[in-house]
Amino acid sequence: MKTIAVDAMGGDIGLDVTIPGAVAFLKQQADAHLILVGDAERIQAALSAAKAPLERIRIQHATQVVDMDEAPPSALKNKKDSSMRVAINQVKEGAAQAAVSAGNTGALMATARFVLKTIPGIDRPAIAKFLPAQGDHLTLMLDLGANVDCTSEQLFQFALMGNELVAALYPQRGAPKVGLLNVGTEDIKGTDTVKQTFALLQQSQLNFIGNVEGNAVFSGNVDVVVADGFTGNVVLKTIEGAVKFIGGVIKEEFKRSMLTKAAALLALPTLKNFKQRLDPRRFNGAIFLGLRGVVIKSHGGTDAEGFTYALQEAYHEIKMDSLHKIETGIARQLAAIESVSGLHDGNTD
């Protein structure tokens, strides 16, 4: 049985999204079990209304809720019995194999890092997300906002984590192709930090394909794109805005005249496929990578369908044993680097 702890109270909407999303998820995955954390009385009422499969649900009462605009230090200090923290505690205690929350991103990251700690060899966890690309390819990008300022060593660690996650979840791809986000593909371009990161990646055992520009995210020719949190978050928000803009323009153009409206009817199947392929709900569920536990962040404003996809992301990671594979892979990569460094240090010629 694969067990996921759910912060049932988190997000902009809370129970009206998390409970229907959880019920839909359980209908899709027969071997899944959920621990719903929050106000027990309200959760029970919501489950009854949704006709949930109660035999695969356990309610864990929590007396507090982290506000969406609450400062992370305040959540850590004053919300020790919040639905968010109690859900993460389920992972630490081994009651659940993953936690999912649509709550405050900063508070969730701070709480998860405090409770679960980081994988050996990793300084900071990163926010990673799979983005759609050509040919139904999924490109993993990190960091997407957890670390605004990064050293070259931390960016290198992000590359290690991203590489191991893709290798764990999509073993059929072989050695993941890792790219470093830059303003050009030439190795002489970029900030000093990016140049130093390039050198570290070039010397590693990763399948490093060099610097990549922003358009490579959608090319289908790269599996992992590495960036600092400032750059990554700007890219993510730009992508989200561009998708909305393109969708709006297409809608406007088809409404211009009776002729274009008729054309829209003919193109309706294609337009539906287009909308489905780029539906942000299908890619809901950012991964807090680098922690000693699986934590998935759902978008705070998503609907029940989007929350179901976040639960599916957690389920996929549990099924593929991603955490163990990431920890093992990173240890192996760091040991190889240490071995090479030791050989170089001991060379007296």
N, C-alpha and C positions, 0 to 999 in steps of 0.2 A: 504494500500500500504506500502510495506517495502522498505525503502530508504537507500541506501548505498552511502557514499561519497568515491570516488576513486581517489587516487593520480595517475593520468594518466601518469605523467612524470617520476615516480620513477622506480628504478631497473636498472639492467645492460643494458637492451634493450629498456625499455620505451614503447612508443606508439605501436611499432610493436608487443608487447606482451599484454599490458593492454587493447587495443581496441578489438582485436579479442577475448580475454578472456572475456571481458565484454559483447560482443555481444552473445557469446555462452551461457553465464550465463543467459542473458535475455530471450533467447529462451527456457531455461530450467525452469525458474520461471516466470510465467505469472503475478504474483502480485508484482513483484520487479520493483523498479525505481532506476536509478543511477544518481548521480551528478558527472560528470567527471571534474576533476580540473586540470588546466594547461594552456598551450598556446592554446587559443580558436581557432585560425585559423588552427593550426596543428591538433587539435583534430577533428574539423569539417571535414577536408580533410580526415582524417583516418576513420571517421565514414561513410563518403560517399563511400569510397572505400570498406568498409566492409558491406555496405547495412544494416546498423543498424536500429532497430526500434526506430526512433527518438522521437516518442510520449512518450516514457518512459525514456528519457534521457534529462538531463539539463546540459549545459556546464557552469562551473564557471571559469572565467579567473583568472589566477595567473601568475605573471611576472617572478617568480624565480623558480629555481630547486635546491634542496639540492644534492650536489655531493655525490657519494657513499663513498668517503674517507674523507668527511668533518668532522671536529671535532664537536661534539654535541654543545659545547658552541658557536662556530661560527655560526652554523645553528640557534640557538636560538636568537642570537644577530643580525645577519646580513641577515637572510632569513625569515623575518616576512611575506612576500608575496609569500612564496614558495608554490608549489602545495601540499606538505606534510602538511604544517601548515594550509593552507586554508581548506584542506579536514577535518582536525581534528576540525577546527573551526565550520564546518557544524554540527558536533555532539554536540559541546558545545551550539550552538545557537538553536538546536532542529530541524534543517532542515533535518538532517539525523540521523538514529538510530545506525549507525556504520560507521567506516572508515577503508579502506583497502589500504595498501601501500607496494610496493616491494622495497622501498628505504632504505637508510642507517639506520641500526637497532638502533645504539646508538642515532642518531639524532631523530629518530622516537620516541623512548622511552622518551628521554629528553623533546621533544616537547609535547608529549601526556601528560606526567606527569605535565608539566608546565601549559598547557591549561586546562586540565580536572580535575586535582587534584586526590587524592586517596579517596577511600571509607572510611568512618569513622571507626576507629579501625585498619586500615592497614597503616603500616609505609612506606612500599615500594611495588610498583607493581612488579610482577614476570612475566617471560616469560613461558608460559605453552603450551604443545603440546600433541596431541593424537598420540600414537604410536601403530602399529599393534601388536596383540598378538594371541595366540592360539584360534581357534574356532571363528574367526572373531571378537574377543573381541578388544576393544580399551582401552589402558591404558594411563591415563593422567600423564605426568611427569612435574614437576616444581621444582625449577627454572632452566632455561636452559641458563642462561648467564647474566641476568640483575644485579644480586647481587653476586659478587664474595665472599665477606665476609658477613656472616650473624650471628646474635645472635640467641639464642634458641627461643626467643620470635618471631623473624621474621620468622623462620622456622615453628613455630607453626601457625603463620598467613597464611603462604603458604598452610599448611594443611587445614586450615579452608576454604580458597578460593577454593582450588582444590576440596574439598568435596562438597561445594555448587555448583560449576560449573557442576560437574558430576551429582549431584542430579537434577539440573535444566534441563540439556540436555538429560539425560537418566533416567527418573524417574522410569522406569520399573525395574531397577536394585535393587531398595530398598536402604537401607543405604549403601553408597559407602564404600568399604574396603580400608582403608588408611594405607600405609606402609612407613616407614622411611628408606631411602637408607643407608646401612651401610656395613662394611666389614664382618659382620657375623650376624646371627639372634639373638645371645645371647644379653641380655640387658646390659651386662657388657662391651661390645665391643664398639669401636668408640672413637671419640674425646670427650672432656668435653662438647663441645657445643651439639654434637649429643646425649650424655647421658642426658643432661638437657632437650633437646627437647623430648626425649623419655618419661621422667617423666611428662612433660606437656601434652603430647598426651595421656598418660595412665590415667591421671586424668580428661580428657575431656569427652564430650558426643559423640565424634566421634567413628565410628566403626574402632578403631585402632587395626590392626592385628600384630603390633610389627615391629621389624627391618626386612628389606628384603634385599637380595643381588641383584646384577645387573641382574642375570638371571630371577628374578621374574617379570621383566618388560614385558617379553614375555609369561609368564605362563598362563595368563588369569585368575589368582586367586587374582589379586589386581586391584583396580580401580584407585587409586591415589598413585604415588610415589613421595615422598618429598626429595629434596636435595638442597644444596646451589648452586649458579649459576656456580661456578667453576667446581664442580663435575658433575653437570647436563650437562653442555656444553661439557665436555670431553666425557661423556657417549653418548650424541647425535652424536658427530662427529665420535666416534668409531663405533656406529651403522651404520652410513652412509657409512663409509669406509668398514665395514664388508660386507654390502649388495653388494657393488660394487665388492669387492674381490671375494665373493662367485659366483656372476654372471659371472665374468671373468673366474674363474676356471672351471665352468660348460661348458662355451663356448669353452675353450681350450681343455678340455677332449673330447668333442664331435667332435672336429676337428682333432683328433690324427690320424685317419686312415679311410679307406673307410668303415670298419665295424662300427666304432663309428658314422660316418656320417649317415649311414643307420639307426642306432639306434636312432639318433637324430630325423630323420623323423618320426619314430614311436612314439617318446616321445613328438613330437611337441605340441599337445594339452595340455599336462601336463606342458611343459615348458612355454607355453603362460600364463597359469593360475598362475604359479609360479611368472612370471615376473609381471603380473597384481597385484597380492596380495601384492608384495613388491615395486611396483612403487612409488617412493617418491612423485610424483606429486599428488597422491591420498591423501596424508597426509600433503600437503602444506597448510600453514596457521597457524602460531603460534599466540597464544592469549596473549595480554598484560593484565594480570589479576590483578585486584585491583584498576583499574581506574574507575572514574565516567562516563564511556562511553565505548562502545565496540570498540576496536582497534585490527585489525588483521594484522599481518606482513607476507607478502608473501616472499618466498625466492627470492633474487635479481636476480638469474640467471635462474629462471624457465621459461618455455615456456607458450604459451597461455592456454593450457589445465591445467597446474599447477595453473595459476592465476585464472582460473575459479573455481578451488577447494577452493582457498582462499576466493573467493566471496561467495561460498556455505557455508563455515564455518561462515562467518558473517551473512548470511541469516538464518542459523540454530539458531544462538544465538538470533537474533531478533525474530524469530518465537516462540522460547521457552521462551521468556521474561527473559533471563538468568541474565541480569544486575540487574533487580528488585529482582529476587529471591536470587541472591548472596548477595546483600545489606541486604535484610531482614534476610536471614539465618545467616550471620555473626553477625548482631546485636543481634539475638536470642542466638547464641552460646556465645557471649561475655557477654551478660546479665546473662546467666546461670552460667558462670565462676565467675562473680562478685558476684552473689548471694551466691554461695558456699563459696567464699573467705570471704564474709561478715559474714557468719555463723561461719566460723572458727575463724575469728578475734574477734567475739563477745562472743565466748565460754570461760567462765572464770573458768570452772571446772578444 
